[in-house]
Amino acid sequence: MKTENLKHGLINWVKVWKDAFAKDLHKKAKISLGDLSDHIKGLKLKLDKPAKDIDSLGHVMAALEEIRKNESSIEMELRPVKEMYSLIEFYLPEALEKEEGESKDILDKGWKDLVTSGE
């Protein structure tokens, strides 16, 4: 019984499936990365506003409260994004853009800096 054609067919099917899975994962990771980056940037802008009067101080305090409330949930959102990108880097490294790789690398650091500045 000759199984070479079956073997090559299965290997090709696995490659196609792997590429499709990695591309879909890349789309999801890119969207999540953008959402988290925008959220962190928005909180940083709110936190960096100068407190000139009582209203602006209230906005800064609201930003601090939002950071504290969302600290664990954002950290839980960061972990899957980092894991998705590690899978993509392993299986489909050519799909990552340079700018996206830099954003991924500074996302965790940006969140930690934001939490530290809010203390």
TORKOL-4160 file (C-alpha; in steps of 0.2 Angstrom, whole numbers, padded with zeros to 4 digits, m for minus):
119
<pt num="1" X="0000" Y="0000" Z="0000"/>
<pt num="2" X="0007" Y="0017" Z="m0005"/>
<pt num="3" X="0003" Y="0031" Z="0007"/>
<pt num="4" X="0015" Y="0044" Z="0000"/>
<pt num="5" X="0001" Y="0054" Z="m0008"/>
<pt num="6" X="m0009" Y="0054" Z="0008"/>
<pt num="7" X="0006" Y="0059" Z="0018"/>
<pt num="8" X="0010" Y="0074" Z="0007"/>
<pt num="9" X="m0008" Y="0079" Z="0006"/>
<pt num="10" X="m0010" Y="0079" Z="0025"/>
<pt num="11" X="0006" Y="0088" Z="0027"/>
<pt num="12" X="0000" Y="0102" Z="0015"/>
<pt num="13" X="m0017" Y="0102" Z="0023"/>
<pt num="14" X="m0009" Y="0105" Z="0040"/>
<pt num="15" X="0002" Y="0119" Z="0033"/>
<pt num="16" X="m0013" Y="0128" Z="0026"/>
<pt num="17" X="m0023" Y="0126" Z="0042"/>
<pt num="18" X="m0008" Y="0133" Z="0052"/>
<pt num="19" X="m0006" Y="0148" Z="0041"/>
<pt num="20" X="m0025" Y="0152" Z="0042"/>
<pt num="21" X="m0025" Y="0150" Z="0061"/>
<pt num="22" X="m0010" Y="0161" Z="0063"/>
<pt num="23" X="m0018" Y="0174" Z="0051"/>
<pt num="24" X="m0034" Y="0174" Z="0061"/>
<pt num="25" X="m0025" Y="0175" Z="0077"/>
<pt num="26" X="m0014" Y="0189" Z="0071"/>
<pt num="27" X="m0030" Y="0199" Z="0067"/>
<pt num="28" X="m0037" Y="0196" Z="0084"/>
<pt num="29" X="m0021" Y="0200" Z="0092"/>
<pt num="30" X="m0019" Y="0216" Z="0082"/>
<pt num="31" X="m0037" Y="0222" Z="0087"/>
<pt num="32" X="m0034" Y="0218" Z="0105"/>
<pt num="33" X="m0017" Y="0227" Z="0105"/>
<pt num="34" X="m0024" Y="0243" Z="0097"/>
<pt num="35" X="m0039" Y="0243" Z="0110"/>
<pt num="36" X="m0027" Y="0241" Z="0125"/>
<pt num="37" X="m0015" Y="0254" Z="0118"/>
<pt num="38" X="m0029" Y="0266" Z="0115"/>
<pt num="39" X="m0036" Y="0263" Z="0133"/>
<pt num="40" X="m0019" Y="0265" Z="0141"/>
<pt num="41" X="m0015" Y="0281" Z="0131"/>
<pt num="42" X="m0032" Y="0288" Z="0136"/>
<pt num="43" X="m0029" Y="0285" Z="0154"/>
<pt num="44" X="m0012" Y="0292" Z="0153"/>
<pt num="45" X="m0019" Y="0308" Z="0145"/>
<pt num="46" X="m0032" Y="0310" Z="0159"/>
<pt num="47" X="m0019" Y="0307" Z="0172"/>
<pt num="48" X="m0007" Y="0319" Z="0165"/>
<pt num="49" X="m0019" Y="0333" Z="0164"/>
<pt num="50" X="m0014" Y="0347" Z="0176"/>
<pt num="51" X="m0025" Y="0350" Z="0191"/>
<pt num="52" X="m0029" Y="0369" Z="0190"/>
<pt num="53" X="m0046" Y="0369" Z="0199"/>
<pt num="54" X="m0058" Y="0357" Z="0208"/>
<pt num="55" X="m0066" Y="0350" Z="0192"/>
<pt num="56" X="m0049" Y="0346" Z="0184"/>
<pt num="57" X="m0044" Y="0338" Z="0200"/>
<pt num="58" X="m0060" Y="0328" Z="0200"/>
<pt num="59" X="m0056" Y="0321" Z="0182"/>
<pt num="60" X="m0038" Y="0316" Z="0188"/>
<pt num="61" X="m0045" Y="0307" Z="0203"/>
<pt num="62" X="m0058" Y="0298" Z="0192"/>
<pt num="63" X="m0044" Y="0293" Z="0181"/>
<pt num="64" X="m0035" Y="0286" Z="0196"/>
<pt num="65" X="m0050" Y="0277" Z="0202"/>
<pt num="66" X="m0053" Y="0269" Z="0184"/>
<pt num="67" X="m0034" Y="0263" Z="0185"/>
<pt num="68" X="m0037" Y="0255" Z="0201"/>
<pt num="69" X="m0053" Y="0247" Z="0197"/>
<pt num="70" X="m0047" Y="0240" Z="0180"/>
<pt num="71" X="m0029" Y="0236" Z="0186"/>
<pt num="72" X="m0032" Y="0217" Z="0187"/>
<pt num="73" X="m0044" Y="0216" Z="0172"/>
<pt num="74" X="m0031" Y="0225" Z="0161"/>
<pt num="75" X="m0017" Y="0214" Z="0167"/>
<pt num="76" X="m0028" Y="0199" Z="0163"/>
<pt num="77" X="m0031" Y="0206" Z="0145"/>
<pt num="78" X="m0012" Y="0209" Z="0143"/>
<pt num="79" X="m0008" Y="0191" Z="0146"/>
<pt num="80" X="m0018" Y="0184" Z="0131"/>
<pt num="81" X="m0012" Y="0197" Z="0119"/>
<pt num="82" X="0007" Y="0193" Z="0124"/>
<pt num="83" X="0003" Y="0175" Z="0122"/>
<pt num="84" X="m0005" Y="0177" Z="0105"/>
<pt num="85" X="0010" Y="0187" Z="0099"/>
<pt num="86" X="0022" Y="0174" Z="0105"/>
<pt num="87" X="0013" Y="0161" Z="0095"/>
<pt num="88" X="0013" Y="0172" Z="0080"/>
<pt num="89" X="0031" Y="0176" Z="0082"/>
<pt num="90" X="0035" Y="0157" Z="0082"/>
<pt num="91" X="0023" Y="0151" Z="0068"/>
<pt num="92" X="0021" Y="0166" Z="0057"/>
<pt num="93" X="0035" Y="0179" Z="0060"/>
<pt num="94" X="0034" Y="0187" Z="0043"/>
<pt num="95" X="0017" Y="0193" Z="0047"/>
<pt num="96" X="0022" Y="0205" Z="0061"/>
<pt num="97" X="0026" Y="0223" Z="0056"/>
<pt num="98" X="0040" Y="0232" Z="0064"/>
<pt num="99" X="0028" Y="0245" Z="0072"/>
<pt num="100" X="0017" Y="0232" Z="0078"/>
<pt num="101" X="0031" Y="0223" Z="0087"/>
<pt num="102" X="0037" Y="0239" Z="0095"/>
<pt num="103" X="0019" Y="0242" Z="0101"/>
<pt num="104" X="0018" Y="0225" Z="0108"/>
<pt num="105" X="0034" Y="0227" Z="0117"/>
<pt num="106" X="0030" Y="0244" Z="0125"/>
<pt num="107" X="0012" Y="0239" Z="0130"/>
<pt num="108" X="0016" Y="0230" Z="0146"/>
<pt num="109" X="0029" Y="0243" Z="0151"/>
<pt num="110" X="0017" Y="0257" Z="0147"/>
<pt num="111" X="0004" Y="0249" Z="0158"/>
<pt num="112" X="0016" Y="0247" Z="0173"/>
<pt num="113" X="0022" Y="0265" Z="0171"/>
<pt num="114" X="0004" Y="0271" Z="0172"/>
<pt num="115" X="0000" Y="0261" Z="0187"/>
<pt num="116" X="0017" Y="0267" Z="0195"/>
<pt num="117" X="0013" Y="0285" Z="0191"/>
<pt num="118" X="m0004" Y="0283" Z="0199"/>
<pt num="119" X="0003" Y="0278" Z="0216"/>
